[in-house]
């Protein structure tokens, strides 16, 4: 399990619009790395829209926002086009990055157990260390809490 102060596991994933995104290439920017279950679902859409609305504030605070799910790049492109999203969306179809960040967990719905992505967010400082972790994220108010944390890093 990752902890505050530990190095954030590096990764390179395919991203929306083609190309790739590499965590270590973001230095010295801060990175808001958020994991979400599925494109174009209500909670995930609200979260992505919230990060998009605050994109300028995150950029002004020296941070880049990267969302990760198991959806394909093609689905990410449709999701971005449909809602005019302004965040990077990375595709982790093999769940490798989700597993390394502890976001791939056993879930339960109506008594049925299954594996899925837990909505969680990591704030990674300019040195590549984990500065803050939010688990089992509830969407309302989350973007503001993350932005406050980014600003507090200076």
C-alpha positions in Angstrom: 0.0 0.0 0.0 1.4 3.4 -0.9 1.8 6.0 1.8 2.4 9.7 2.0 6.0 10.5 1.5 6.7 7.4 -0.6 7.8 7.7 -4.3 4.9 7.6 -6.7 5.3 4.6 -9.0 6.2 5.8 -12.5 4.2 4.8 -15.5 3.6 5.4 -19.2 0.1 5.0 -20.5 -1.7 5.7 -23.7 -3.8 8.8 -23.5 -6.7 10.6 -25.1 -6.0 12.0 -28.5 -3.2 9.5 -29.2 0.3 9.5 -27.7 1.3 8.7 -24.2 1.6 10.3 -20.8 4.5 9.5 -18.5 4.3 10.4 -14.8 8.1 11.2 -14.4 8.0 13.5 -17.5 5.6 15.8 -15.5 8.4 16.9 -13.1 8.7 19.5 -11.7 5.0 20.0 -11.9 2.7 18.6 -9.2 0.4 15.9 -10.5 -3.2 15.3 -9.4 -3.6 11.6 -10.3 -7.2 10.5 -10.0 -8.6 7.0 -10.6 -12.2 6.6 -11.6 -14.4 3.6 -12.5 -15.9 4.4 -16.0 -16.2 7.1 -18.6 -19.6 8.7 -19.2 -21.2 7.6 -15.9 -22.8 10.2 -13.6 -20.2 10.4 -10.8 -17.2 10.1 -13.2 -18.7 12.7 -15.5 -19.2 15.1 -12.6 -15.7 14.5 -11.3 -14.1 15.1 -14.8 -16.2 18.2 -15.3 -15.1 19.5 -11.9 -11.5 19.0 -12.7 -12.0 20.7 -16.1 -13.7 23.7 -14.5 -10.8 24.1 -12.2 -8.1 23.4 -14.8 -6.9 26.9 -15.0 -6.6 27.1 -11.2 -4.6 23.8 -11.1 -2.3 25.1 -13.9 -1.8 28.4 -12.1 -0.8 26.3 -9.0 1.8 24.4 -11.1 -0.2 21.2 -11.3 -1.4 18.9 -14.1 -4.5 16.7 -13.7 -4.5 13.1 -15.0 -7.5 10.8 -14.8 -7.0 7.0 -15.1 -9.6 4.3 -15.8 -9.6 1.0 -17.7 -11.6 2.6 -20.6 -9.9 2.5 -24.0 -8.4 5.6 -25.6 -11.3 5.6 -28.1 -13.8 5.8 -25.2 -11.8 8.5 -23.5 -11.8 10.5 -26.8 -15.6 10.2 -27.0 -16.0 11.2 -23.3 -13.8 14.3 -23.8 -15.7 15.3 -27.0 -19.1 14.8 -25.4 -18.4 16.9 -22.3 -15.6 19.2 -23.6 -13.3 18.0 -20.9 -9.9 19.6 -20.3 -8.0 17.0 -18.4 -5.6 14.2 -19.6 -7.3 10.8 -19.6 -5.0 7.8 -19.5 -6.1 4.3 -20.4 -5.0 1.5 -18.1 -6.8 -1.4 -19.8 -4.5 -4.0 -18.2 -5.1 -2.5 -14.7 -1.3 -2.5 -14.0 -1.2 1.1 -12.8 -4.5 0.8 -11.0 -3.1 -2.2 -9.1 0.2 -0.5 -8.2 -1.7 2.5 -6.8 -4.2 0.3 -4.9 -7.1 1.5 -6.9 -8.1 -2.0 -8.2 -10.1 -3.4 -5.4 -12.9 -5.9 -4.6 -16.2 -4.2 -4.6 -19.7 -5.3 -3.7 -23.1 -4.4 -5.2 -26.3 -6.1 -4.3 -24.4 -8.8 -2.5 -22.3 -9.6 -5.6 -18.5 -9.2 -5.3 -16.5 -8.1 -8.2 -13.2 -6.3 -9.0 -13.3 -2.7 -10.0 -11.6 0.7 -9.6 -12.1 2.5 -6.4 -12.5 6.3 -6.9 -9.3 7.7 -5.3 -6.9 10.6 -5.9 -3.2 11.0 -5.3 -1.4 14.3 -5.1 2.2 13.9 -6.2 4.7 16.7 -5.5 7.3 18.2 -7.9 9.9 15.6 -6.7 7.6 12.7 -7.5 6.6 11.9 -3.9 3.1 11.2 -2.8 2.0 14.3 -0.8 -1.7 13.3 -0.1 -4.1 10.4 -0.7 -7.9 10.5 -0.9 -9.6 7.1 -0.7 -13.2 6.2 -1.4 -13.7 9.7 -2.9 -17.2 11.3 -2.8 -17.4 13.7 -5.8 -19.1 16.7 -4.2 -16.4 19.1 -2.8 -13.5 16.8 -3.9 -12.0 19.0 -6.6 -11.9 22.0 -4.2 -10.2 19.9 -1.5 -7.6 18.7 -4.0 -7.0 22.3 -5.3 -6.6 23.6 -1.7 -4.0 20.8 -1.1 -2.1 21.7 -4.3 -2.0 25.3 -3.3 -0.7 24.4 0.1 2.3 22.7 -1.5 3.4 26.1 -2.7 
